[in-house]
């Protein structure tokens, strides 16, 4: 892959875009592009193996409860980095990362990452900032899950997916990520019956329709208004 194209994709991430030119160039020089189509990148119990950035395609991050049911699901977008916490603290990942369909990833191995951060305290702190960024997003999402109504959480998630993965068609903005209703339920922290009711509500209002593995947004403005609503659970 052309280095300029790769750099443009990675700069979609605010963390990478804010790096010093020397560190950004070093990461690009030391990392390797990999095709990871329909494969497990790492499992929850795997030992650390550096950092991975999504270049194109889709990677699902999933954790499972003791009963074997998915308890967490996040879909990454191009430019996103995963694995940083394990790369720095040495513990297992704690969640599975699986590439869906045709997917290209950028891998910075643990050995090369360790060599890079040993060069400069500034470089090490840059990766610590990535962990801090992820922590802030996690806390923000936890607050949303605990306080906002399920319909508003669903609208926010659909807005995020539409912005990063939506495909414009005559019928509307299609989010075709092989997402089942169960997947959407896990993503916003509700049960199957609740997600079914919410999707029917959006369909009745002409805002969005859900098929087996895709969602089509017909009224993006309405979805955005719902996602910005201040309504909270009582």
Beta strands, then each sheet from edge to edge (+ up, - down):
strand 1: 32-35
strand 2: 40-42
strand 3: 51-64
strand 4: 70-76
strand 5: 81-82
strand 6: 96-108
strand 7: 167-169
strand 8: 172-175
strand 9: 208-210
strand 10: 215-217
sheet 1: 1+ 6- 2+
sheet 2: 1+ 6- 3+ 4-
sheet 3: 1+ 6- 3+ 5-
sheet 4: 7+ 8- 10+ 9-
end
